[in-house]
């Protein structure tokens, strides 16, 4: 007999599960699992357990709690393998959100209902200051963190399945993609000339690079003669003010971007200004130096750029984020008929699907142009639209 059920109390049963013999000693092994409820429920659980034994998915229940596992996951997976910035974010979610809500539950007893109750509570009253619920995007981030952690638990043989798959995270609205029109670009260019970050803002708009990528650029990464930039690292600032440089997350993130003549000219002028400043302080500008730096040559912190941008955006009343310069770059290219594959390569997206999903709807007139091109391809004399009466 591979397993049987024994009644313990009025509504409690014990499943006696026969496990494969110990490969080292050949001794017989059994596992007792308690089930609360009806006999029918216990029988159903026995069938599930036998199937897990047959498929090799059965994991012996242990005393490891969710909190113990998550701390181990942070130590053995998150910090060694992920970027420090990502690791900081995961650690915050784990210690401030996940552990306080169900950290005391044994890992093998974590159920979808525990996770679903956590999502509902977070949406209704999850703010740490006690002033209401959280944004669905925040709760979705918690779900993604927990799901990733439980995937590791499955791989490590601690649980047989990822119970987060059976929980439904909240639906979120896509972030609205904002961008500048031609007039807005002109206003920005003119206003940015008066700031110390003119070259940085120009490169952000003319190349579509991320803030972290721009701040990590060195002069050795730029070939002004050939007109191209090599993106090979990004800059991140951790808590406490320490600055680190990291390689791009994906292979597509490591890329070469062609520069326009105006961008090459602005970077040459920026280099001349840097060389003059270095001469004043008795220093020589090296190719290994960062392109965008503070006056003393130290890296510019990401938040410094953001604050400077916010001031400029308020002054010009443009109402867009610094990251929207990247969106503007992509939308201008698509409006000019540049192939989405080229746009993907310039932006460093991992796949063209990301580019199409993000920007296919942001260029007014593309759908209409596509309809007209299709008609021209099939009809010798395209039908002319009639003017309204």
ABEGO torsion letter per residue (X at the ends): XAEBBBBABAABBBBBBBBBBBAAAGBBBBBBBBBBEBAAAAAAAAAAAAAAAAAGABBBBBABBAAAAAAAAAAAAAAAABBAAAAAAAAAAAAAAAAAAAAABBAAABBAAAAAAAAAAAAAAABAAGAEBBBAAAAAAAAAAAAAAAAAAAAAGABABBAAAABBBBBBBBBBBBBBBAAAAAAAAAAAAABAAAAAAAAAAAAGBBAAAAAABBAAABBAAAGBBBBABBBBBBBGGBBBBBBBABAAABBBBBBBAAAAAAAAAAAAAAAAAAAAAGBBBBAABBABBBAAGBBBBAAAAAAAAAAAAAAAGAGBBAAAAAAAAAAAAAAAGBBAAAAAAAAGBABAAAAAAAAAAABBGAAAAAAAAAAAAABABBBBBBBBX
